[in-house]
Amino acid sequence: MSYELFIARRYLFAKKSHHAINIISGISVLGVAVATMAMVVTLSVFNGFQDLVADLFTAFDPELLVKPRDGQTVDAKDAALLQLRKSDVVKVYTPVLEGQALVVEGGKQQVVTIKGVADNITQQGHVEDILYGDGRFCLHADILEYGILGIQLAQQLGLPANFENPLQVYAPKPGERVNIGNPLSSFNHDELQSPGVVFMVRQAKYDANYILTSLQFAQKLFEREGRVSAVELKLRDGLKAEKVKEQLRAELGERFKVEDRYEQQNDVFRVMRIEKLISYVFLSFILLVACFNIIGSLSMLMIDKRQDIQTLRSLGADDSQICTVFRLEGHIISLAGALLGLVLGGVLCWLQQEYGLVTMGDSEGSFIIEAYPVSVYATDILLVLVTVLVVGWLAIWYPVRYLTRTLLK
């Protein structure tokens, strides 16, 4: 241990001639600790909401999605897709065809997204867990084709989960202009029966716009027989999506895009990341203000230790070494506040996870969850610690240097 650090540590814990200096030093540590705790809790709450949204999408979005880079359809028997289907990393391979269509029910109509999927879609995630109604998950039976509507879409059309009359579906014929004299001749028409259930992802993107049906129905409606717009993949147990994603990108080449769940909902998660970043920046400024308390503590300490400074100079210490003593004193205060704040923040997050101390509102059942979600990431803890130390260093570097020089003169 260098003698500068030894003296700085002793100055922090030793009794001062003025009791107020100890109080101000304690306030400085507490101020940094509170700001640090606020950063930990705030970032953890943002993580909690991000994990919550990711869980909501898990039932509908695949682990990995492979689709043509040009946004068009591709032959379901494309050599690259056939090779992907046989890959050792793939547990479930589900071809998908999506397209826009018009649905009509009585006097109501709505533009929707028809998502045709293979029968093994239930093996991809937990689709059956988001179904509501007295029926069961079914895409087709004999000559009948079934459509599972999002719950908000069903409400907009005034339909129950088990509607009796077939839902009329219209899709424009590819490459054909609308016939003004007979507009219906420019559309493909088909019907969807009700399996007695609707789905609810709790995200308007899906609940208000999507209809799940069979792949064969979608291919026929959009005149895309034998073609798909994407392939949904479920990986074998124990494999990490991030690593497999990069592997598949290298194997499939530039023709295809491979996206994980976060990339499939990039707009949603990008907004959440921006909000988290802005909160982090604002809290960093609050932390900077808290660190200025350290300057007052060091200023009074320098005045109190004026005789000690003269003694150190007599023993051969130069100005830079004396300045280092007080700068290390400030760093110790910052570090003590950071560690205390990390502990307090971690305890508060644990209490929120276990007991839900802070609720979403007074109306029970009005929200998806009752209490604010929190998720503590090790990377965020490290980020907060580094931020506190860097901000503390920036806050005290010049003031300590200036005050030391002034006092020594």
Summary of the structure (lengths in Angstrom):
residues: 409
radius of gyration: 31.5
end to end distance: 28.7
largest distance: 104.9
contacts: 1287
relative contact order: 0.19
helix: 55%
strand: 19%
